[in-house]
Amino acid sequence: MSKQISRGFYTRAVDTLALELYRCNTGASRTESMKQLHGPSRALYRKFARRALNCSRDGFIEAKCVSCGCTDSRACDDGCSWIVVNRLLGQGICSSCAGRL
């Protein structure tokens, strides 16, 4: 299942994605974007980036199996992994349940 990521790595990932989202939205170059993205607009794009990464400030939001209820931190008794997972919804289907659905 998913591992907890370090705060520094997460912050860099959010900042990088926020910059790319800003660039896509404005058409600005990377250099222009780095100069322009600050203040309230930076906070807004960081919020969008966190949602896109589906991460909380602690690293990630756990997904839950729609069938058995296992999560990233609490796998099935016999062990499992994600076959399909939607991080935006926080739901998925684990390998133990895939054959049952």
C-alpha positions as CSV (number, residue, x, y, z in Angstrom):
1,M,0.0,0.0,0.0
2,S,1.1,3.7,0.0
3,K,3.9,4.9,2.1
4,Q,4.0,8.1,4.0
5,I,6.1,10.7,2.2
6,S,8.4,13.2,3.8
7,R,7.1,16.8,4.4
8,G,10.0,18.3,2.4
9,F,9.3,16.1,-0.6
10,Y,5.6,16.8,-0.3
11,T,6.1,20.5,-0.2
12,R,8.4,20.5,-3.3
13,A,5.8,18.3,-5.1
14,V,3.0,20.8,-4.3
15,D,5.1,23.8,-5.3
16,T,6.2,22.2,-8.6
17,L,2.6,21.2,-9.5
18,A,1.2,24.6,-8.5
19,L,3.8,26.2,-10.8
20,E,2.8,23.9,-13.7
21,L,-0.9,24.5,-13.1
22,Y,-0.3,28.2,-13.2
23,R,1.7,27.9,-16.4
24,C,-1.1,25.9,-18.0
25,N,-3.7,28.4,-17.0
26,T,-1.8,31.5,-18.0
27,G,0.4,30.4,-20.8
28,A,3.4,32.1,-19.1
29,S,6.9,30.7,-19.4
30,R,8.5,28.9,-16.5
31,T,10.6,32.0,-15.6
32,E,7.6,34.4,-15.8
33,S,5.5,32.0,-13.7
34,M,8.1,31.9,-11.0
35,K,8.1,35.7,-10.8
36,Q,4.3,36.1,-10.9
37,L,3.1,33.2,-8.7
38,H,3.1,34.7,-5.2
39,G,0.6,35.8,-2.5
40,P,-3.0,34.8,-2.7
41,S,-2.7,33.3,-6.2
42,R,0.1,31.1,-5.0
43,A,-2.0,29.9,-2.1
44,L,-4.9,29.1,-4.4
45,Y,-2.7,27.2,-6.9
46,R,-1.1,25.3,-3.9
47,K,-4.6,24.4,-2.8
48,F,-5.4,23.0,-6.3
49,A,-2.1,21.2,-6.4
50,R,-2.8,19.5,-3.0
51,R,-6.2,18.4,-4.3
52,A,-4.7,17.1,-7.5
53,L,-2.1,15.1,-5.5
54,N,-4.9,14.2,-3.1
55,C,-2.5,14.8,-0.3
56,S,-3.1,16.1,3.2
57,R,-0.4,18.1,4.9
58,D,0.7,14.8,6.5
59,G,1.4,13.2,3.2
60,F,-1.6,11.6,1.8
61,I,-5.3,10.8,2.3
62,E,-5.9,7.1,2.7
63,A,-8.0,5.3,0.1
64,K,-10.5,2.7,1.3
65,C,-11.6,-0.5,-0.5
66,V,-15.3,-0.2,-1.6
67,S,-15.8,-3.9,-0.8
68,C,-13.9,-4.9,2.4
69,G,-12.9,-1.5,3.8
70,C,-9.2,-2.1,4.0
71,T,-7.1,1.1,3.7
72,D,-3.5,2.1,2.8
73,S,-2.4,1.6,6.4
74,R,-4.6,-1.4,7.3
75,A,-4.4,-4.1,4.6
76,C,-6.5,-7.3,4.4
77,D,-5.4,-10.1,6.8
78,D,-3.9,-12.1,3.9
79,G,-2.3,-8.9,2.5
80,C,-3.4,-7.0,-0.6
81,S,-2.5,-4.1,-2.9
82,W,-4.6,-1.7,-5.0
83,I,-5.8,-3.0,-8.3
84,V,-7.7,0.2,-9.0
85,V,-7.6,3.3,-6.8
86,N,-9.0,6.8,-7.3
87,R,-7.1,9.1,-5.0
88,L,-9.5,12.0,-5.7
89,L,-12.4,10.0,-4.3
90,G,-10.4,8.1,-1.8
91,Q,-11.8,4.7,-3.0
92,G,-10.4,1.7,-4.7
93,I,-10.6,-2.1,-5.1
94,C,-7.9,-4.2,-3.5
95,S,-6.4,-7.4,-4.9
96,S,-8.3,-9.5,-2.4
97,C,-11.7,-8.2,-3.5
98,A,-11.0,-7.9,-7.2
99,G,-12.1,-11.4,-8.0
100,R,-15.4,-11.0,-6.0
101,L,-16.7,-8.0,-7.8
